[in-house]
Amino acid sequence: MNERIRLILDPPRRATLNMAIDEFLMESQKDPESLPTLRLYQWSAPAYSIGYFQNINEVTKHFQRAGKEIPVVRRLTGGGIVPHGDDLTLSLALKESSFRFLKEVKTSYLKINEAIREGLIRSHVGLDYADCRSVPSGRAGKNLVCFDRPSCYDLLLAGKKVVGASQRRRGSVLLHQSTIFLQGGAGVLGRQIVGGFEKTWGVSFLENPLKGQELLQAEAFEKKRYADPEWATQ
């Protein structure tokens, strides 16, 4: 396989814009000419993201009661509560037809984490999968903090979950988001992960930052959805 993947090494951005960019990249896959896209990014300030099916009001009240005044943003993907700030976040937007092994949900988590693990294993010896025989096969449920417990094929280091993920599918398009809590610096980790995809998937990357017009379109998604309290609580 010699598929080319667009690589976006994005600067830290606000929580609502980060989520809007990922949705924009997913929508962009409807264009037959668009390349699969891997985006690596961070967060300009601490935030919590919650799964699409979680209740943002309940989560926000929970953190307020705990004395935490940290913004909460709703993801397009599922899963549980994820704290951001010290993590490296990865999103992968692509057509299922680009890689046949992504069509089955459980297999897609494995194949993506295979690439991440391959890239990181040399600097993080012992990084391995959660045992699918002893952990849930689904993702995190209602108002659960995603990193409190592993799901099938999440990556663990010394028994602790360090790579978690969530997905959303629209027709034949997949958006996968992974959160990575490992030492080493975002730049180094990012390069290692890219190398893992190159080796495991047999792909090549074309680094191509977001263009000004693309960012404007993503900001329109942000205004319409992620920064709109009414949409966030639907």
C-alpha positions in Angstrom: 0.0 0.0 0.0 1.4 3.4 -0.9 -1.4 5.7 0.3 -0.5 9.3 0.9 -1.8 11.0 4.1 -1.9 14.7 4.7 -0.1 15.7 7.9 -1.1 18.7 9.9 1.3 19.6 12.8 -1.0 22.3 14.4 0.0 24.8 17.1 -1.9 24.8 20.4 -5.4 26.2 20.0 -8.5 26.9 22.2 -10.7 23.9 23.0 -13.7 24.9 20.9 -11.6 25.5 17.8 -9.7 22.3 18.2 -12.9 20.3 18.0 -14.3 22.4 15.2 -11.1 21.8 13.1 -11.5 18.1 13.5 -15.1 18.2 12.4 -14.1 20.4 9.4 -11.5 17.8 8.4 -14.0 15.1 8.6 -16.5 17.0 6.4 -13.7 17.7 4.0 -13.4 13.9 3.3 -16.6 14.1 1.3 -14.5 15.6 -1.5 -13.3 12.6 -3.6 -10.0 14.4 -4.1 -9.2 14.9 -0.4 -6.3 13.0 1.2 -6.7 11.1 4.4 -5.6 13.6 7.1 -3.6 13.1 10.3 -3.6 16.1 12.6 -1.4 16.3 15.7 -2.2 19.2 18.1 -2.3 20.5 21.7 -4.5 22.8 23.7 -3.7 26.5 24.5 -5.3 26.2 27.9 -6.5 23.4 30.2 -9.9 22.0 29.2 -12.1 18.9 29.5 -13.6 17.3 26.4 -16.7 15.1 26.8 -18.2 12.5 24.6 -21.0 13.5 22.2 -23.6 11.5 24.1 -22.6 12.8 27.6 -24.5 15.6 29.3 -22.4 18.8 29.3 -24.5 20.5 32.0 -24.1 17.5 34.4 -20.4 17.4 33.8 -19.9 21.1 34.2 -21.9 21.1 37.5 -19.8 18.2 38.7 -16.5 20.1 38.1 -17.9 23.3 39.6 -18.9 21.4 42.8 -15.3 20.2 42.9 -14.0 23.7 42.6 -12.6 23.3 39.1 -13.3 26.2 36.8 -12.0 24.6 33.7 -13.9 24.9 30.3 -15.8 21.9 29.1 -16.2 21.3 25.3 -18.3 18.6 23.6 -16.6 16.4 21.1 -18.1 15.1 17.9 -16.9 11.6 18.9 -18.1 9.4 21.7 -16.4 8.2 24.8 -16.0 9.8 28.2 -14.5 12.8 29.9 -10.9 13.6 28.9 -8.6 16.2 30.6 -6.5 18.2 28.2 -3.5 20.4 28.7 -0.5 18.1 29.1 -1.5 15.7 26.4 -0.8 15.3 22.7 -4.0 14.9 20.7 -4.3 13.1 17.4 -7.2 13.1 14.9 -7.5 11.0 11.9 -10.1 11.9 9.2 -10.5 9.5 6.3 -12.8 7.6 4.0 -13.3 4.0 5.1 -12.5 3.0 1.5 -9.0 4.3 1.8 -8.1 1.4 4.2 -10.4 -1.6 4.2 -9.4 -2.7 7.7 -11.0 0.5 9.2 -14.6 -0.6 8.2 -15.0 -2.8 11.3 -15.1 -0.6 14.4 -13.2 -2.8 16.8 -10.5 -3.6 14.2 -10.1 0.1 13.5 -9.2 0.8 17.1 -6.6 -2.0 17.0 -5.0 -0.9 13.7 -4.7 2.7 14.7 -3.2 1.8 18.0 -0.8 -0.6 16.3 0.6 2.3 14.4 0.8 4.5 17.5 2.4 1.8 19.6 4.9 1.0 16.8 6.1 4.6 16.8 6.3 4.9 20.6 7.5 1.5 21.8 11.2 2.3 21.6 11.0 5.3 23.8 8.4 3.8 26.1 9.3 0.2 26.6 6.4 -1.9 27.9 3.7 0.1 26.1 1.1 -2.6 25.4 -2.6 -3.1 24.7 -5.3 -3.5 27.3 -6.4 -7.1 27.5 -9.7 -7.4 25.7 -10.6 -10.4 27.7 -10.7 -8.4 31.0 -11.8 -4.9 30.0 -15.0 -3.6 28.3 -15.1 -3.7 24.5 -17.1 -0.5 24.3 -16.0 3.0 25.1 -16.6 5.0 28.2 -20.2 5.4 29.4 -22.3 8.2 30.9 -20.2 10.9 32.7 -17.3 8.5 33.1 -13.7 9.9 33.0 -12.2 8.1 30.0 -8.8 7.6 31.6 -10.2 6.1 34.8 -10.4 2.7 33.1 -9.2 1.1 29.8 -11.2 -0.2 27.0 -10.3 -2.9 24.6 -7.1 -2.1 22.6 -6.3 1.1 24.6 -2.6 1.4 25.3 -1.2 1.0 28.8 2.2 1.7 30.4 2.9 0.0 33.7 -0.8 -0.8 34.0 -1.9 2.8 33.5 -3.9 3.9 30.5 -1.9 6.4 28.5 -3.6 6.3 25.1 -7.4 6.5 24.8 -9.6 7.0 21.8 -13.0 7.7 20.4 -14.7 7.7 17.0 -17.5 9.1 14.9 -18.7 7.7 11.6 -20.8 9.6 9.0 -21.7 7.5 6.0 -18.3 6.2 4.8 -16.2 8.8 6.6 -14.4 8.1 9.9 -13.2 10.6 12.5 -10.9 9.1 15.1 -9.5 11.1 18.0 -6.7 9.8 20.3 -5.4 11.4 23.5 -1.8 10.6 24.4 -0.4 11.1 27.9 3.3 10.3 27.7 6.6 12.1 28.5 8.9 13.1 25.7 7.6 16.3 24.3 4.8 16.8 21.7 7.2 17.3 18.8 9.2 14.1 19.5 6.1 12.0 20.2 4.5 13.3 17.0 7.4 12.4 14.8 7.5 8.9 16.4 3.8 8.4 15.8 4.2 9.4 12.2 7.0 6.9 11.8 4.8 4.3 13.3 2.1 4.8 10.7 4.6 4.8 7.9 6.0 1.5 9.0 2.7 -0.3 10.0 0.4 1.0 7.4 2.9 1.4 4.6 1.9 5.0 3.9 3.8 8.3 3.2 3.0 11.7 4.6 2.6 15.1 3.0 3.0 17.9 5.5 0.4 20.5 4.6 -0.7 23.0 7.3 -4.2 24.4 7.5 -4.7 27.1 5.0 -6.3 30.4 5.9 -9.6 29.6 4.2 -9.7 26.2 5.9 -9.3 27.9 9.3 -12.1 30.3 8.5 -14.4 27.4 7.6 -13.5 25.6 10.8 -14.2 28.8 12.8 -17.7 28.8 11.2 -18.2 25.3 12.7 -16.9 26.6 16.0 -19.4 29.4 16.1 -22.3 27.3 15.0 -21.6 24.3 17.3 -18.8 24.2 19.8 -18.9 27.7 21.1 -22.8 27.8 21.1 -24.1 26.8 24.5 -27.4 25.7 23.0 -25.8 23.2 20.6 -23.5 21.9 23.3 -26.4 21.0 25.6 -28.7 19.4 23.0 
